[in-house]
Amino acid sequence: MSESSNEVRVRLRYPEGGAVLDYRVSRAIADRLVRELGRHGVHVTVDDDTHDKLASFPHIEMWG
């Protein structure tokens, strides 16, 4: 588990092609990703299963 209790794992499951991607983000950004990407058919799940090797979400500054 990550050192920061504010960080969560988001899992993005894209409907076309079935790509599944996992990233580490803050809880606030995770909530925003759920709302915004869900509008486009991306299934976003959020959990506390973070670890040091989990990549940060790309271009995170756009979501802050």
N, C-alpha and C positions, 0 to 999 in steps of 0.2 A: 504494500500500500504506500502511497505517496506520503511524503512528509507533511504536505499542506492539506489540511482538512477542507480547504476551499476548492481544491481541485477534484474534478470528476473525470470519468471516461465517458466520451460520447461514441456511440457506434452508429455510423451512417450506412444505411442499406438502400442503395439506389434501385428503383424499380426496373429500369432498362439496363440489361446486362448483368444485373445481380451483384454488382460490386459492393463489398462490405469493407468499410474503413473505420479504424479506431484511432481516437485522438485524446489528448489530455487538454482540458480547458477549465476555466473557472466555472463555478455553479451559475453565475449570472449569464455568462456567454452560452453555456449549455441550454439554458432556458430560452434564450433568443434563437439559437439554432433549431430547437424543437419547433418554435413558432414559424420561423421564416422558411426553413427548408421543408417543413411539413406541407406548406402551401404548394410545393412543387412535386409532391409525391414521394419525397425522401422520408423513409421511416427512421426516426432518430430515437435511440434509447440512451438513457443516462444511468450510470451506476457509480459506485465508489471503488471499482476495481482498477485503480491506477498503479503504475509502477514506473521506475526510472527509465526504462527503455521505451515507454509509450511516447510517441511523437506529439509535439504540440501542434495544434491546428494551424495550417498554413494561413498566412496573411491575417493573423489574429487581430491586428490593429483595426481592421475593417469592422469588427464585431464588437469592439469595446465601447 
